[in-house]
Amino acid sequence: MTIEKLKHYIDIDRVYTEIDTFVLSEDQFQDQLNDTYLSLQICLQGTDEEMDPYFGSRRMHTDFSEEDFNVFLFPELDYTNAIIYDLKMVRTRIMIMKPKTCLSVHQDPAKRIHIPIETNENCFLMINQYAHHLFADGSAYLCDTTQSHTAINAGLDGNRLHLVGINPEMS
């Protein structure tokens, strides 16, 4: 199965409010947030409490495994961290795609859990050249991103914001 719905009870408005208040408002992220075309990834979990939230956000470093990213970097995210904990996720990141952007096609070493927080009808996760729209309806989805895939925000306005991480038991 390419995509499987895991949960359908997440209060995405509460997650968005926490992320907006305690993460996206930080000065260090403003340049990328204000860039029209640059996609942004911010780690919510790291290898230690002092880790830079950009470290490990795009590429894995050979010194670490994904499972090593299990320390919450933003302890103020009470509800969001509880969801991550409940789903047994590690290396969880906020992934923000601006309108009219696309990631390169790639394959991940493990399946990913996606929790759409903000989306529009023109956002897709393409897996093996098939388009899947993940609804921001409080669901968490297990996506087989070990297959060839990309993410697309083909909308004219509005970001695509997902929480993305792995559950080592599901990979």
Backbone bond lengths (Angstrom), bond angles and torsions (degrees), N, CA, C in turn:
res aa  C-N    CA-C-N  psi(-1)  N-CA   C-N-CA  omega(-1)  CA-C   N-CA-C  phi
1 M - - - 1.453 - - 1.527 109.28 -
2 T 1.320 116.41 133.46 1.458 121.87 -177.52 1.523 111.85 -77.85
3 I 1.336 116.66 -44.31 1.464 121.38 179.91 1.524 108.78 -136.38
4 E 1.342 114.99 132.17 1.464 121.22 -179.74 1.529 108.84 -130.43
5 K 1.322 116.75 129.86 1.463 120.58 177.61 1.524 108.46 -77.00
6 L 1.341 116.60 127.35 1.462 121.78 -177.87 1.522 112.95 -98.73
7 K 1.301 115.65 -46.66 1.468 121.89 -174.87 1.522 108.71 -137.65
8 H 1.334 114.94 157.32 1.467 119.01 177.30 1.534 109.55 -146.93
9 Y 1.299 115.65 55.29 1.465 119.04 -178.16 1.524 112.60 -145.44
10 I 1.300 118.64 9.09 1.458 121.84 -173.41 1.532 109.88 -79.02
11 D 1.312 116.08 131.45 1.468 121.97 177.35 1.526 107.67 -83.19
12 I 1.330 116.15 90.18 1.464 119.71 -174.27 1.528 112.51 -69.05
13 D 1.312 117.85 -25.64 1.470 119.63 175.69 1.524 110.16 -65.27
14 R 1.316 116.18 -39.82 1.467 120.70 178.52 1.530 110.59 -67.72
15 V 1.340 116.63 -41.36 1.468 120.26 176.62 1.525 109.56 -61.03
16 Y 1.333 116.85 -47.43 1.466 120.32 -179.25 1.534 110.83 -59.70
17 T 1.312 117.32 -44.34 1.460 120.82 -179.65 1.526 110.94 -60.87
18 E 1.339 117.01 -44.61 1.474 119.61 178.25 1.522 111.22 -62.18
19 I 1.316 117.29 -46.50 1.466 120.86 -178.14 1.523 110.52 -64.32
20 D 1.315 116.69 -44.09 1.462 120.96 -179.90 1.525 110.92 -63.63
21 T 1.322 116.92 -41.60 1.466 122.06 -176.60 1.526 112.91 -73.82
22 F 1.339 117.58 -44.92 1.463 120.58 -169.70 1.528 114.93 -104.90
23 V 1.334 117.89 -12.65 1.467 119.64 -178.59 1.523 110.72 -118.79
24 L 1.309 117.26 -62.35 1.467 120.99 -172.13 1.522 113.35 -66.99
25 S 1.314 117.53 -19.67 1.469 120.61 179.28 1.534 112.11 -79.16
26 E 1.333 117.82 -10.43 1.468 120.16 -178.82 1.529 110.68 -69.22
27 D 1.322 116.25 140.05 1.466 122.16 -176.77 1.521 113.01 -57.11
28 Q 1.333 118.08 -35.77 1.462 120.42 -174.48 1.530 113.50 -63.29
29 F 1.337 118.49 -17.20 1.460 121.05 -178.10 1.534 113.01 -102.40
30 Q 1.324 117.92 -4.96 1.464 120.86 -171.79 1.527 114.08 -64.84
31 D 1.343 118.21 -40.19 1.466 119.88 -179.46 1.524 111.21 -59.76
32 Q 1.330 117.18 -45.44 1.460 119.87 -179.37 1.522 111.50 -72.11
33 L 1.318 118.11 -37.02 1.459 119.90 178.13 1.523 111.68 -63.96
34 N 1.322 116.89 -33.60 1.457 121.06 -178.25 1.530 113.33 -84.83
35 D 1.341 117.44 -11.38 1.459 120.91 177.27 1.532 108.69 -73.31
36 T 1.318 117.18 129.28 1.460 122.34 -173.70 1.517 113.30 -63.29
37 Y 1.326 117.84 -34.74 1.462 120.03 -170.88 1.520 115.01 -116.72
38 L 1.309 117.99 -7.46 1.460 120.49 -174.60 1.519 111.29 -82.58
39 S 1.316 116.35 123.30 1.459 120.48 173.62 1.522 108.66 -76.86
40 L 1.307 116.08 150.45 1.458 121.66 -172.96 1.519 109.94 -126.24
41 Q 1.327 116.25 134.77 1.458 121.35 173.73 1.528 108.06 -128.34
42 I 1.326 115.40 131.11 1.460 121.71 -179.77 1.520 107.63 -130.66
43 C 1.320 116.62 124.61 1.468 120.71 177.99 1.521 110.43 -72.83
44 L 1.320 115.77 132.84 1.464 121.41 171.64 1.511 110.94 -95.43
45 Q 1.335 116.25 -15.85 1.457 122.26 177.27 1.521 108.28 -127.67
46 G 1.324 115.14 141.72 1.454 120.21 179.50 1.512 111.16 -134.89
47 T 1.309 114.07 -170.67 1.466 120.30 -179.97 1.527 111.63 -86.03
48 D 1.333 116.36 -19.88 1.466 121.77 174.42 1.521 108.20 -157.34
49 E 1.314 117.09 166.12 1.469 122.53 -173.62 1.520 113.66 -62.25
50 E 1.320 118.12 -24.74 1.464 122.07 -175.73 1.521 113.09 -96.68
51 M 1.310 118.34 5.57 1.458 121.57 -175.46 1.529 111.56 -66.00
52 D 1.320 116.20 141.80 1.462 122.42 173.95 1.528 108.32 -65.07
53 P 1.337 119.14 126.98 1.467 121.50 -177.96 1.527 114.68 -62.76
54 Y 1.345 117.85 -12.21 1.457 120.63 175.22 1.532 111.87 -86.19
55 F 1.345 116.67 -22.91 1.466 120.28 -177.77 1.534 109.03 -65.63
56 G 1.305 116.22 123.62 1.460 120.66 179.71 1.512 114.49 80.09
57 S 1.341 116.54 6.00 1.462 118.15 -177.28 1.519 111.83 -75.41
58 R 1.294 118.45 -32.22 1.469 120.94 -179.11 1.523 111.98 -110.67
59 R 1.294 117.71 -47.98 1.470 121.03 -178.00 1.511 109.98 -122.06
60 M 1.316 113.37 146.83 1.461 118.17 174.93 1.519 108.57 -82.10
61 H 1.295 115.76 141.04 1.453 122.04 176.94 1.525 107.85 -94.65
62 T 1.298 116.42 140.05 1.466 121.26 -172.96 1.525 113.17 -61.01
63 D 1.313 117.48 -18.84 1.466 120.30 179.70 1.530 112.85 -76.39
64 F 1.344 117.19 -11.97 1.457 120.96 -174.08 1.527 110.89 -131.91
65 S 1.328 114.58 154.71 1.465 120.48 169.47 1.528 107.05 -105.06
66 E 1.308 116.95 165.95 1.466 119.53 179.04 1.527 110.75 -60.47
67 E 1.314 117.15 -34.28 1.464 121.51 -179.41 1.528 112.45 -65.24
68 D 1.346 117.21 -21.10 1.465 120.87 178.51 1.531 112.34 -69.82
69 F 1.337 117.29 -18.46 1.463 122.44 -178.69 1.528 108.71 -90.40
70 N 1.334 116.08 76.33 1.461 121.17 -173.14 1.532 113.84 -130.08
71 V 1.323 116.98 9.86 1.463 122.23 -179.68 1.534 107.84 -103.38
72 F 1.314 117.05 127.80 1.470 120.82 -179.47 1.527 110.08 -69.27
73 L 1.335 116.12 125.40 1.464 121.74 -178.78 1.522 112.83 -88.44
74 F 1.322 116.75 -20.27 1.469 121.92 -179.49 1.531 108.08 -125.26
75 P 1.336 117.71 83.01 1.469 120.72 -175.67 1.533 113.30 -63.13
76 E 1.339 117.44 -16.77 1.470 120.95 179.60 1.526 112.15 -69.85
77 L 1.322 117.76 -16.03 1.467 122.18 -177.41 1.530 110.05 -81.26
78 D 1.316 116.79 64.86 1.464 121.49 -174.01 1.526 112.62 -53.53
79 Y 1.297 117.33 -55.27 1.467 121.38 -176.34 1.529 111.45 -69.32
80 T 1.328 116.42 -46.56 1.464 121.22 -179.31 1.520 110.91 -60.46
81 N 1.325 117.28 -45.96 1.468 120.42 178.90 1.526 111.33 -64.06
82 A 1.328 117.78 -33.43 1.473 120.85 177.10 1.528 110.73 -65.38
83 I 1.326 117.60 -38.79 1.470 121.54 177.02 1.528 109.45 -64.59
84 I 1.326 116.88 -46.36 1.465 121.95 179.30 1.530 109.51 -59.18
85 Y 1.314 116.46 -44.62 1.465 121.79 179.34 1.537 110.94 -63.50
86 D 1.321 116.09 -45.37 1.469 121.60 -179.45 1.528 111.69 -59.99
87 L 1.325 116.82 -38.57 1.464 121.09 -179.87 1.536 112.55 -87.27
88 K 1.340 116.37 2.76 1.472 123.12 178.34 1.529 111.59 56.28
89 M 1.322 115.00 42.39 1.460 120.67 -177.20 1.527 111.64 -87.95
90 V 1.318 114.98 149.01 1.463 123.47 171.56 1.524 107.91 -131.03
91 R 1.318 115.69 164.04 1.472 123.02 -177.15 1.522 111.21 46.72
92 T 1.307 115.09 46.69 1.458 120.97 179.37 1.527 109.35 -80.35
93 R 1.333 114.60 135.06 1.456 121.75 -177.76 1.516 110.30 -132.39
94 I 1.307 115.57 155.11 1.459 122.23 165.12 1.518 104.51 -89.44
95 M 1.315 116.37 128.20 1.467 120.33 176.54 1.527 107.34 -119.46
96 I 1.317 115.42 117.92 1.461 121.08 -178.87 1.524 108.30 -115.95
97 M 1.327 114.97 122.08 1.463 120.81 175.23 1.520 108.31 -111.37
98 K 1.301 115.71 128.05 1.455 121.72 177.90 1.530 109.75 -75.10
99 P 1.327 117.59 161.83 1.466 120.73 175.25 1.533 110.67 -57.37
100 K 1.316 115.77 148.39 1.469 123.26 176.96 1.523 112.33 62.80
101 T 1.354 117.64 37.28 1.466 121.02 178.82 1.527 110.88 -130.12
102 C 1.326 114.03 160.86 1.461 121.69 -178.30 1.523 108.77 -151.02
103 L 1.319 117.39 143.61 1.459 121.33 173.41 1.521 109.60 -85.91
104 S 1.304 116.95 160.09 1.463 120.02 174.70 1.538 108.90 -70.51
105 V 1.320 115.91 154.33 1.460 121.04 177.86 1.526 107.86 -70.84
106 H 1.330 116.11 134.33 1.461 120.51 -178.49 1.523 109.74 -157.49
107 Q 1.325 116.10 177.66 1.458 123.42 174.81 1.518 107.67 -130.22
108 D 1.326 116.68 136.92 1.456 121.81 178.17 1.525 109.52 -93.91
109 P 1.325 117.37 157.15 1.465 119.62 178.26 1.535 113.60 -73.10
110 A 1.331 116.93 -15.38 1.465 120.74 -178.55 1.524 109.45 -146.57
111 K 1.332 116.06 159.02 1.463 121.10 175.01 1.524 108.64 -64.21
112 R 1.326 116.39 152.19 1.451 122.49 -178.93 1.524 110.96 -117.74
113 I 1.319 114.94 145.07 1.460 121.25 170.03 1.522 106.74 -94.53
114 H 1.322 116.08 126.64 1.463 122.26 176.97 1.524 108.88 -112.21
115 I 1.321 115.47 131.95 1.459 121.96 172.34 1.524 106.47 -121.68
116 P 1.335 117.26 99.15 1.467 119.69 179.17 1.530 110.61 -68.28
117 I 1.313 115.86 127.70 1.465 122.25 179.68 1.524 110.23 -106.61
118 E 1.306 115.97 -40.25 1.461 122.18 178.98 1.521 107.25 -140.10
119 T 1.313 117.10 132.29 1.462 120.55 -178.88 1.526 108.98 -155.92
120 N 1.313 115.57 178.45 1.454 121.21 172.02 1.520 107.72 -144.19
121 E 1.304 117.35 171.26 1.467 121.24 -173.78 1.521 113.32 -65.09
122 N 1.329 117.30 -10.61 1.460 121.34 -179.31 1.529 113.22 -108.31
123 C 1.318 116.69 22.75 1.462 121.92 174.68 1.521 108.54 -104.31
124 F 1.331 115.12 133.81 1.462 119.77 -176.58 1.512 111.30 -140.44
125 L 1.320 114.68 148.95 1.454 122.59 166.49 1.521 104.65 -106.03
126 M 1.315 116.53 113.58 1.463 121.80 -179.37 1.521 107.99 -93.72
127 I 1.326 116.95 120.19 1.459 121.87 175.94 1.516 107.25 -123.29
128 N 1.336 116.14 122.19 1.469 121.83 -177.26 1.522 111.39 51.15
129 Q 1.305 116.39 43.23 1.465 125.18 176.26 1.526 114.23 68.18
130 Y 1.327 117.85 15.88 1.464 122.06 174.45 1.524 108.78 -110.46
131 A 1.319 116.27 131.22 1.461 122.00 -177.48 1.520 110.86 -86.22
132 H 1.322 115.72 131.82 1.464 122.87 176.49 1.527 107.61 -125.55
133 H 1.313 116.93 127.96 1.460 120.64 174.24 1.524 107.46 -98.60
134 L 1.322 116.34 121.00 1.457 121.34 177.88 1.523 107.84 -97.06
135 F 1.318 115.98 118.09 1.455 121.92 -175.02 1.527 111.17 -77.46
136 A 1.322 116.30 140.87 1.460 122.82 174.32 1.523 107.43 -87.19
137 D 1.337 114.92 69.69 1.464 121.47 -175.65 1.529 112.31 -119.87
138 G 1.334 116.31 17.71 1.456 120.26 -179.17 1.512 113.25 92.68
139 S 1.321 116.90 9.62 1.466 120.87 -178.87 1.524 111.37 -93.76
140 A 1.327 113.95 151.50 1.460 122.33 168.37 1.519 106.34 -113.54
141 Y 1.333 116.25 134.41 1.447 122.03 -176.08 1.526 110.42 -119.89
142 L 1.329 117.14 135.73 1.461 121.89 170.51 1.522 106.22 -92.21
143 C 1.331 116.35 119.38 1.464 122.03 -175.10 1.524 109.46 -116.33
144 D 1.319 116.20 131.67 1.462 120.41 179.84 1.523 109.71 -81.00
145 T 1.309 114.49 81.56 1.461 121.00 -178.97 1.530 111.62 -87.89
146 T 1.339 116.93 9.45 1.460 119.62 170.22 1.527 109.14 -74.68
147 Q 1.324 115.52 -14.30 1.459 121.60 174.93 1.534 108.91 -88.87
148 S 1.319 116.22 163.83 1.454 121.73 179.17 1.532 109.38 -60.00
149 H 1.337 117.13 125.94 1.461 120.62 -175.87 1.526 112.08 -154.83
150 T 1.317 114.52 167.23 1.451 123.37 172.75 1.525 108.12 -154.55
151 A 1.309 116.23 167.00 1.468 121.70 174.42 1.514 107.56 -120.07
152 I 1.342 114.84 144.22 1.459 121.22 -175.78 1.525 109.48 -134.91
153 N 1.334 115.34 134.01 1.455 120.51 166.71 1.528 105.49 -116.94
154 A 1.320 116.14 93.85 1.464 122.04 -178.66 1.527 111.82 -90.50
155 G 1.319 116.95 9.24 1.454 120.91 178.40 1.521 111.90 -71.76
156 L 1.312 115.16 159.08 1.462 120.62 178.00 1.521 112.19 -83.70
157 D 1.323 116.26 -25.92 1.458 120.66 175.43 1.522 108.56 -151.46
158 G 1.287 115.75 161.34 1.461 121.40 -179.39 1.512 112.13 91.60
159 N 1.315 115.81 128.92 1.456 121.80 179.15 1.524 111.56 -77.54
160 R 1.311 114.91 160.61 1.465 123.48 167.87 1.524 104.63 -106.56
161 L 1.326 117.06 114.86 1.455 121.43 -178.60 1.522 108.17 -121.91
162 H 1.329 116.16 119.34 1.465 122.48 177.59 1.517 109.25 -125.52
163 L 1.325 116.44 147.74 1.450 121.33 161.84 1.520 105.10 -89.70
164 V 1.321 117.09 131.97 1.456 121.06 -177.45 1.520 108.73 -134.52
165 G 1.321 116.62 131.24 1.450 122.16 176.87 1.512 109.99 -159.00
166 I 1.309 116.11 -174.82 1.460 119.83 178.04 1.526 109.90 -124.54
167 N 1.301 114.65 151.94 1.457 122.36 167.77 1.521 104.35 -111.85
168 P 1.343 118.71 108.57 1.458 120.95 -175.76 1.528 114.01 -55.01
169 E 1.325 116.81 -26.86 1.466 120.17 179.67 1.518 111.85 -73.22
170 M 1.338 118.21 -18.44 1.459 122.38 -177.42 1.521 113.11 -102.86
171 S 1.293 116.79 -2.78 1.471 119.86 -177.51 1.470 108.82 -91.35
